[in-house]
Amino acid sequence: MDTARRERTGLGRMTAILLCITTLSGCGGPWRDTYLNRGVHKLTQADVEEKFGPPSTAKTPVLGGDTVWTYRVPMGDREVHPWDPSSLATGKKTKAPPSPSPFGKSLAGSEEPYREPLYCYRYTLSFDEDKRLKDWKREECVPRASEEETDSQ
């Protein structure tokens, strides 16, 4: 095999590897993020409602302007951080029996199988007057002050 052919073959392999890495790195994060990123200025309210269901809250201004929808979504480590090796090596992932804690390991004892912790995220979507997705953001759910006061009493 001549040197030029070896260089072309090596370059082709390197290009293929880089293409695979680039493609896979674009798939990181929750599927909702990818769906919404690709849908800005394209998706309608009907499209989003078909995929996500009805919003947790919807605010439509009476005098016109942007409509704002919010969704509260529970997500596990593997959905939020799919490329984090620590979320894959935490332990045997099995379906646990009902537990007093829906957010992770049971308080009942360590003999219960591992359950992936859940986190709450709020998606806030803005739609223009034509009912097209204008922009969106995802943030962790934070309890309101009134909820914190109730819990501490």
N, CA, C and O of each residue as an XYZ file, in Angstrom:
612
protein
N       0.854     -1.167      0.000
C       0.000      0.000      0.000
C       0.902      1.233      0.000
O       1.801      1.345      0.834
N       0.666      2.157     -0.932
C       1.529      3.326     -0.986
C       1.154      4.356      0.090
O       0.071      4.303      0.672
N       2.074      5.287      0.336
C       1.922      6.270      1.412
C       0.714      7.174      1.192
O      -0.009      7.464      2.146
N       0.477      7.622     -0.026
C      -0.647      8.517     -0.317
C      -1.979      7.840     -0.020
O      -2.894      8.460      0.522
N      -2.078      6.568     -0.378
C      -3.326      5.834     -0.137
C      -3.544      5.637      1.369
O      -4.672      5.745      1.849
N      -2.475      5.351      2.109
C      -2.578      5.192      3.559
C      -3.038      6.494      4.206
O      -3.869      6.479      5.114
N      -2.503      7.616      3.744
C      -2.898      8.918      4.298
C      -4.373      9.203      4.025
O      -5.080      9.697      4.904
N      -4.847      8.891      2.799
C      -6.253      9.111      2.460
C      -7.154      8.244      3.325
O      -8.178      8.718      3.817
N      -6.785      6.970      3.520
C      -7.580      6.050      4.333
C      -7.623      6.525      5.774
O      -8.687      6.526      6.391
N      -6.480      6.929      6.321
C      -6.418      7.435      7.695
C      -7.236      8.709      7.855
O      -7.930      8.884      8.856
N      -7.157      9.592      6.877
C      -7.924     10.839      6.918
C      -9.415     10.556      6.840
O     -10.214     11.204      7.517
N      -9.788      9.582      6.008
C     -11.202      9.206      5.902
C     -11.741      8.651      7.205
O     -12.861      8.969      7.605
N     -10.947      7.822      7.869
C     -11.358      7.263      9.160
C     -11.489      8.356     10.207
O     -12.449      8.381     10.976
N     -10.520      9.256     10.230
C     -10.547     10.356     11.201
C     -11.778     11.238     10.973
O     -12.427     11.655     11.932
N     -12.095     11.519      9.727
C     -13.275     12.321      9.400
C     -14.543     11.620      9.859
O     -15.443     12.255     10.408
N     -14.618     10.312      9.635
C     -15.798      9.544     10.051
C     -15.944      9.556     11.567
O     -17.054      9.701     12.080
N     -14.840      9.405     12.285
C     -14.886      9.422     13.748
C     -15.342     10.792     14.249
O     -16.200     10.877     15.128
N     -14.774     11.858     13.693
C     -15.170     13.207     14.107
C     -16.641     13.482     13.803
O     -17.330     14.130     14.591
N     -17.112     12.997     12.677
C     -18.515     13.169     12.310
C     -19.421     12.460     13.312
O     -20.445     13.009     13.718
N     -19.053     11.250     13.712
C     -19.848     10.497     14.700
C     -19.867     11.216     16.046
O     -20.922     11.329     16.670
N     -18.720     11.700     16.495
C     -18.646     12.399     17.778
C     -19.485     13.661     17.745
O     -20.223     13.944     18.688
N     -19.377     14.418     16.670
C     -20.155     15.652     16.541
C     -21.646     15.366     16.538
O     -22.420     16.077     17.178
N     -22.048     14.331     15.821
C     -23.461     13.960     15.767
C     -23.972     13.542     17.132
O     -25.046     13.971     17.554
N     -23.208     12.704     17.826
C     -23.637     12.229     19.137
C     -23.645     13.339     20.176
O     -24.524     13.355     21.038
N     -22.699     14.265     20.125
C     -22.671     15.332     21.119
C     -23.861     16.270     20.957
O     -24.274     16.905     21.927
N     -24.415     16.370     19.764
C     -25.596     17.191     19.541
C     -26.857     16.571     20.101
O     -27.887     17.240     20.183
N     -26.801     15.299     20.492
C     -27.968     14.606     21.012
C     -28.045     14.655     22.527
O     -28.972     14.098     23.115
N     -27.078     15.318     23.176
C     -27.061     15.359     24.630
C     -28.213     16.175     25.184
O     -28.732     17.067     24.513
N     -28.604     15.872     26.395
C     -29.671     16.598     27.052
C     -31.022     15.984     26.777
O     -31.156     15.074     25.960
N     -32.017     16.493     27.470
C     -33.370     15.973     27.314
C     -33.892     16.134     25.881
O     -33.578     17.115     25.207
N     -34.683     15.172     25.429
C     -35.238     15.211     24.065
C     -36.111     16.450     23.869
O     -36.216     16.961     22.754
N     -36.733     16.933     24.935
C     -37.586     18.119     24.818
C     -36.786     19.339     24.364
O     -37.279     20.156     23.585
N     -35.541     19.459     24.858
C     -34.690     20.585     24.481
C     -34.412     20.574     22.980
O     -34.518     21.601     22.309
N     -34.059     19.413     22.471
C     -33.773     19.285     21.041
C     -35.019     19.596     20.214
O     -34.954     20.316     19.218
N     -36.140     19.048     20.637
C     -37.408     19.267     19.930
C     -37.741     20.766     19.879
O     -38.103     21.286     18.823
N     -37.620     21.449     21.009
C     -37.959     22.865     21.061
C     -36.936     23.723     20.319
O     -37.312     24.684     19.647
N     -35.645     23.391     20.431
C     -34.624     24.149     19.697
C     -34.880     24.116     18.200
O     -34.786     25.135     17.517
N     -35.202     22.939     17.704
C     -35.461     22.804     16.260
C     -36.785     23.429     15.851
O     -36.994     23.722     14.674
N     -37.688     23.638     16.817
C     -39.019     24.119     16.494
C     -39.262     25.602     16.660
O     -40.362     26.079     16.379
N     -38.243     26.360     17.120
C     -38.434     27.804     17.285
C     -38.822     28.415     15.937
O     -38.168     28.168     14.924
N     -39.878     29.206     15.935
C     -40.461     29.869     14.757
C     -41.120     28.887     13.787
O     -41.563     29.295     12.713
N     -41.193     27.596     14.145
C     -41.817     26.599     13.270
C     -43.011     25.932     13.947
O     -44.085     25.820     13.355
N     -42.817     25.490     15.193
C     -43.875     24.757     15.894
C     -45.038     25.672     16.274
O     -44.843     26.830     16.643
N     -46.240     25.130     16.176
C     -47.425     25.862     16.620
C     -47.825     25.366     18.013
O     -47.294     24.371     18.505
N     -48.760     26.068     18.635
C     -49.271     25.630     19.930
C     -49.860     24.225     19.812
O     -49.684     23.399     20.708
N     -50.550     23.956     18.721
C     -51.150     22.636     18.514
C     -50.074     21.548     18.421
O     -50.256     20.454     18.956
N     -48.949     21.840     17.744
C     -47.846     20.878     17.642
C     -47.292     20.546     19.032
O     -47.093     19.379     19.371
N     -47.049     21.586     19.822
C     -46.476     21.391     21.154
C     -47.451     20.641     22.045
O     -47.054     19.732     22.775
N     -48.729     21.015     21.991
C     -49.719     20.339     22.830
C     -49.865     18.865     22.438
O     -50.092     18.015     23.299
N     -49.739     18.564     21.162
C     -49.812     17.177     20.710
C     -48.638     16.357     21.265
O     -48.809     15.189     21.613
N     -47.456     16.962     21.347
C     -46.253     16.258     21.811
C     -46.154     16.218     23.339
O     -45.790     15.187     23.905
N     -46.475     17.341     24.020
C     -46.289     17.461     25.466
C     -47.568     17.301     26.274
O     -47.515     17.084     27.484
N     -48.720     17.406     25.612
C     -49.981     17.416     26.342
C     -50.345     18.853     26.711
O     -49.629     19.787     26.351
N     -51.450     19.031     27.425
C     -51.845     20.392     27.799
C     -50.848     20.999     28.782
O     -50.289     20.279     29.610
N     -50.616     22.308     28.708
C     -49.652     22.949     29.603
C     -50.145     22.967     31.047
O     -51.346     22.902     31.306
N     -49.197     23.057     31.984
C     -49.547     23.191     33.400
C     -50.263     24.517     33.632
O     -51.256     24.581     34.356
N     -49.740     25.581     33.002
C     -50.406     26.890     33.033
C     -50.306     27.513     31.659
O     -49.368     27.239     30.911
N     -51.278     28.356     31.325
C     -51.281     29.082     30.055
C     -51.774     30.502     30.327
O     -52.842     30.696     30.908
N     -50.992     31.483     29.906
C     -51.364     32.887     30.083
C     -51.450     33.539     28.714
O     -50.449     33.670     28.009
N     -52.659     33.947     28.350
C     -52.894     34.615     27.076
C     -53.340     36.038     27.362
O     -54.383     36.231     27.986
N     -52.580     37.054     26.922
C     -52.968     38.437     27.197
C     -54.251     38.821     26.443
O     -54.437     38.455     25.283
N     -55.109     39.549     27.114
C     -56.397     39.950     26.529
C     -56.193     40.933     25.381
O     -56.907     40.867     24.381
N     -55.238     41.836     25.511
C     -55.029     42.876     24.508
C     -53.993     42.505     23.448
O     -53.493     43.388     22.751
N     -53.668     41.255     23.313
C     -52.692     40.819     22.317
C     -51.298     40.709     22.927
O     -51.055     41.190     24.034
N     -50.408     40.086     22.211
C     -49.045     39.871     22.694
C     -48.746     38.388     22.785
O     -49.502     37.550     22.294
N     -47.631     38.085     23.421
C     -47.174     36.698     23.517
C     -47.987     35.892     24.523
O     -48.336     36.381     25.597
N     -48.276     34.662     24.157
C     -48.904     33.707     25.062
C     -47.781     32.918     25.717
O     -46.818     32.544     25.049
N     -47.893     32.662     27.014
C     -46.852     31.939     27.743
C     -47.441     30.675     28.341
O     -48.416     30.718     29.091
N     -46.831     29.546     27.994
C     -47.218     28.252     28.543
C     -46.090     27.755     29.427
O     -44.917     27.992     29.139
N     -46.444     27.064     30.506
C     -45.429     26.420     31.328
C     -45.782     24.947     31.501
O     -46.950     24.566     31.571
N     -44.738     24.142     31.566
C     -44.850     22.712     31.837
C     -43.927     22.389     33.002
O     -42.795     22.871     33.044
N     -44.390     21.591     33.934
C     -43.550     21.064     35.009
C     -43.291     19.603     34.674
O     -44.224     18.809     34.550
N     -42.001     19.251     34.527
C     -41.627     17.935     34.031
C     -40.644     17.251     34.989
O     -39.585     17.805     35.282
N     -40.983     16.059     35.475
C     -40.005     15.304     36.270
C     -39.024     14.595     35.336
O     -39.425     14.010     34.329
N     -37.728     14.652     35.680
C     -36.703     13.991     34.869
C     -35.684     13.329     35.779
O     -35.367     13.836     36.855
N     -35.176     12.188     35.331
C     -34.124     11.476     36.039
C     -32.757     11.899     35.558
O     -32.630     12.602     34.555
N     -31.720     11.465     36.284
C     -30.333     11.783     35.927
C     -29.995     11.408     34.496
O     -29.357     12.181     33.780
N     -30.424     10.217     34.075
C     -30.050      9.749     32.737
C     -30.654     10.609     31.635
O     -30.063     10.723     30.561
N     -31.811     11.214     31.868
C     -32.394     12.078     30.838
C     -31.744     13.457     30.841
O     -31.511     14.040     29.783
N     -31.452     13.976     32.033
C     -30.858     15.309     32.132
C     -29.400     15.299     31.687
O     -28.956     16.219     31.001
N     -28.651     14.263     32.075
C     -27.218     14.167     31.769
C     -26.908     12.829     31.102
O     -26.268     11.980     31.722
N     -27.342     12.613     29.859
C     -27.173     11.301     29.239
C     -25.720     10.901     29.008
O     -25.434      9.709     28.891
N     -24.803     11.847     28.938
C     -23.408     11.511     28.662
C     -22.550     11.498     29.914
O     -21.332     11.345     29.814
N     -23.143     11.653     31.085
C     -22.397     11.635     32.338
C     -22.201     10.188     32.781
O     -23.175      9.522     33.130
N     -20.960      9.683     32.776
C     -20.731      8.285     33.141
C     -21.163      7.956     34.570
O     -21.516      6.811     34.850
N     -21.143      8.934     35.480
C     -21.533      8.644     36.858
C     -23.013      8.304     36.960
O     -23.414      7.574     37.867
N     -23.840      8.824     36.040
C     -25.265      8.489     36.084
C     -25.519      7.068     35.585
O     -26.589      6.506     35.819
N     -24.541      6.493     34.902
C     -24.687      5.134     34.400
C     -24.139      4.098     35.381
O     -24.562      2.942     35.357
N     -23.206      4.500     36.239
C     -22.525      3.554     37.118
C     -22.987      3.640     38.573
O     -22.296      3.134     39.457
N     -24.111      4.253     38.839
C     -24.568      4.447     40.207
C     -24.978      3.150     40.869
O     -24.808      2.998     42.079
N     -25.490      2.249     40.141
C     -25.898      0.971     40.720
C     -26.869      0.275     39.795
O     -27.191      0.769     38.714
N     -27.331     -0.880     40.237
C     -28.276     -1.642     39.430
C     -29.599     -0.888     39.379
O     -30.194     -0.600     40.417
N     -30.056     -0.571     38.181
C     -31.292      0.174     37.996
C     -32.433     -0.812     37.825
O     -32.618     -1.382     36.750
N     -33.191     -1.009     38.881
C     -34.344     -1.896     38.798
C     -35.564     -1.153     39.270
O     -35.467     -0.149     39.975
N     -36.691     -1.644     38.883
C     -37.944     -1.023     39.296
C     -38.176     -1.350     40.768
O     -38.287     -2.513     41.156
N     -38.245     -0.300     41.571
C     -38.414     -0.486     43.004
C     -39.898     -0.549     43.349
O     -40.726      0.039     42.655
N     -40.231     -1.267     44.427
C     -41.621     -1.282     44.877
C     -42.011      0.105     45.392
O     -41.138      0.945     45.609
N     -43.311      0.359     45.592
C     -43.732      1.669     46.080
C     -42.940      2.065     47.321
O     -42.645      1.238     48.183
N     -42.609      3.338     47.388
C     -41.728      3.827     48.430
C     -42.268      5.135     48.981
O     -42.982      5.845     48.272
N     -41.951      5.475     50.224
C     -42.411      6.751     50.757
C     -41.742      7.937     50.082
O     -42.236      9.058     50.207
N     -40.632      7.735     49.369
C     -39.922      8.824     48.713
C     -39.905      8.616     47.206
O     -39.228      7.705     46.730
N     -40.628      9.429     46.439
C     -40.625      9.269     44.987
C     -39.372      9.840     44.336
O     -39.204      9.727     43.122
N     -38.474     10.463     45.138
C     -37.337     11.166     44.569
C     -36.011     10.432     44.719
O     -34.961     11.029     44.483
N     -36.022      9.180     45.097
C     -34.759      8.464     45.194
C     -34.892      7.242     46.054
O     -35.934      6.586     46.074
N     -33.821      6.936     46.774
C     -33.807      5.759     47.627
C     -34.843      5.890     48.723
O     -35.080      6.984     49.237
N     -35.440      4.809     49.071
C     -36.458      4.794     50.110
C     -35.856      5.099     51.461
O     -34.699      4.779     51.733
N     -36.653      5.718     52.295
C     -36.234      5.963     53.661
C     -36.410      4.696     54.499
O     -35.953      4.633     55.641
N     -37.071      3.690     53.931
C     -37.383      2.459     54.660
C     -36.140      1.625     54.957
O     -36.128      0.892     55.946
N     -35.117      1.711     54.154
C     -33.928      0.914     54.409
C     -33.113      0.695     53.159
O     -33.576      0.995     52.059
N     -31.914      0.179     53.304
C     -31.022      0.031     52.169
C     -31.237     -1.264     51.395
O     -30.619     -1.455     50.348
N     -32.095     -2.160     51.879
C     -32.321     -3.421     51.160
C     -33.168     -3.216     49.910
O     -33.245     -4.113     49.070
N     -33.800     -2.064     49.770
C     -34.632     -1.782     48.608
C     -33.745     -1.473     47.405
O     -32.718     -0.813     47.565
N     -34.107     -1.928     46.208
C     -33.300     -1.655     45.009
C     -33.167     -0.156     44.747
O     -34.009      0.641     45.162
N     -32.103      0.202     44.058
C     -31.842      1.600     43.704
C     -32.947      2.135     42.803
O     -33.398      1.453     41.882
N     -33.370      3.342     43.073
C     -34.328      4.030     42.204
C     -33.677      5.354     41.791
O     -33.195      6.111     42.634
N     -33.670      5.614     40.503
C     -33.058      6.833     39.982
C     -33.757      8.062     40.556
O     -34.985      8.136     40.533
N     -32.993      9.028     41.072
C     -33.627     10.235     41.622
C     -34.340     11.029     40.525
O     -33.921     11.028     39.368
N     -35.407     11.693     40.905
C     -36.146     12.545     39.976
C     -35.945     14.006     40.350
O     -35.838     14.353     41.527
N     -35.895     14.852     39.330
C     -35.771     16.282     39.516
C     -36.921     16.942     38.768
O     -37.438     16.382     37.802
N     -37.319     18.116     39.207
C     -38.406     18.837     38.552
C     -37.816     19.980     37.723
O     -36.989     20.752     38.209
N     -38.250     20.073     36.482
C     -37.850     21.172     35.609
C     -39.090     21.863     35.075
O     -40.107     21.228     34.798
N     -38.985     23.177     34.936
C     -40.084     23.969     34.391
C     -39.664     24.473     33.014
O     -38.642     25.142     32.862
N     -40.472     24.139     32.026
C     -40.288     24.660     30.667
C     -41.249     25.825     30.497
O     -42.450     25.685     30.727
N     -40.721     26.970     30.096
C     -41.533     28.156     29.836
C     -41.441     28.448     28.341
O     -40.361     28.728     27.821
N     -42.579     28.382     27.657
C     -42.630     28.573     26.210
C     -43.411     29.838     25.889
O     -44.490     30.066     26.438
N     -42.866     30.656     25.001
C     -43.565     31.863     24.543
C     -43.987     31.666     23.094
O     -43.208     31.213     22.256
N     -45.235     32.018     22.822
C     -45.776     31.928     21.466
C     -46.161     33.323     21.000
O     -46.686     34.119     21.780
N     -45.904     33.622     19.737
C     -46.296     34.925     19.195
C     -47.796     34.956     18.898
O     -48.502     33.983     19.161
N     -48.275     36.059     18.358
C     -49.709     36.203     18.092
C     -50.217     35.234     17.029
O     -51.418     34.976     16.950
N     -49.314     34.697     16.215
C     -49.682     33.693     15.202
C     -49.638     32.278     15.772
O     -49.775     31.301     15.036
N     -49.446     32.174     17.091
C     -49.405     30.895     17.809
C     -48.215     30.027     17.417
O     -48.297     28.800     17.452
N     -47.102     30.671     17.043
C     -45.858     29.963     16.720
C     -44.882     30.138     17.877
O     -44.841     31.188     18.518
N     -44.095     29.092     18.135
C     -43.114     29.123     19.216
C     -42.088     30.228     18.958
O     -41.380     30.215     17.951
N     -42.026     31.167     19.873
C     -41.117     32.307     19.734
C     -39.787     32.017     20.433
O     -38.719     32.208     19.851
N     -39.858     31.556     21.681
C     -38.675     31.139     22.420
C     -39.094     30.289     23.607
O     -40.282     30.147     23.897
N     -38.110     29.729     24.287
C     -38.399     28.849     25.402
C     -37.191     28.811     26.324
O     -36.087     29.186     25.932
N     -37.410     28.353     27.554
C     -36.302     28.137     28.485
C     -36.666     27.002     29.435
O     -37.839     26.714     29.673
N     -35.622     26.365     29.970
C     -35.796     25.305     30.956
C     -35.039     25.710     32.195
O     -33.893     26.153     32.117
N     -35.688     25.556     33.359
C     -35.035     25.852     34.625
C     -35.564     24.912     35.693
O     -36.644     24.339     35.547
N     -34.804     24.755     36.761
C     -35.245     23.884     37.845
C     -36.458     24.500     38.532
O     -36.549     25.717     38.688
N     -37.382     23.642     38.937
C     -38.542     24.106     39.693
C     -38.052     24.556     41.066
O     -37.290     23.848     41.725
N     -38.486     25.716     41.484
C     -38.131     26.227     42.801
C     -39.438     26.461     43.543
O     -40.333     27.134     43.030
N     -39.555     25.905     44.759
C     -40.804     26.126     45.505
C     -41.041     27.609     45.757
O     -40.106     28.368     46.017
N     -42.299     28.006     45.676
C     -42.656     29.395     45.982
C     -42.530     29.603     47.477
O     -42.550     28.639     48.242
N     -42.401     30.856     47.903
C     -42.238     31.192     49.315
C     -43.398     30.646     50.138
O     -43.183     30.165     51.251
N     -44.617     30.709     49.621
C     -45.782     30.226     50.367
C     -45.713     28.712     50.583
O     -46.170     28.222     51.616
N     -45.142     27.950     49.612
C     -44.996     26.508     49.756
C     -43.949     26.177     50.812
O     -44.122     25.230     51.579
N     -42.844     26.963     50.860
C     -41.795     26.723     51.828
C     -42.288     26.983     53.238
O     -41.950     26.239     54.159
N     -43.092     28.040     53.423
C     -43.622     28.369     54.748
C     -44.557     27.265     55.239
O     -44.538     26.906     56.417
N     -45.381     26.726     54.325
C     -46.299     25.664     54.680
C     -45.547     24.404     55.085
O     -45.933     23.729     56.039
N     -44.456     24.078     54.353
C     -43.688     22.885     54.659
C     -42.960     22.979     55.994
O     -42.803     21.967     56.678
N     -42.513     24.170     56.379
C     -41.734     24.312     57.602
C     -42.604     24.357     58.864
O     -42.087     24.248     59.976
N     -43.915     24.517     58.698
C     -44.789     24.601     59.877
C     -45.264     23.265     60.336
O     -46.005     23.176     61.314
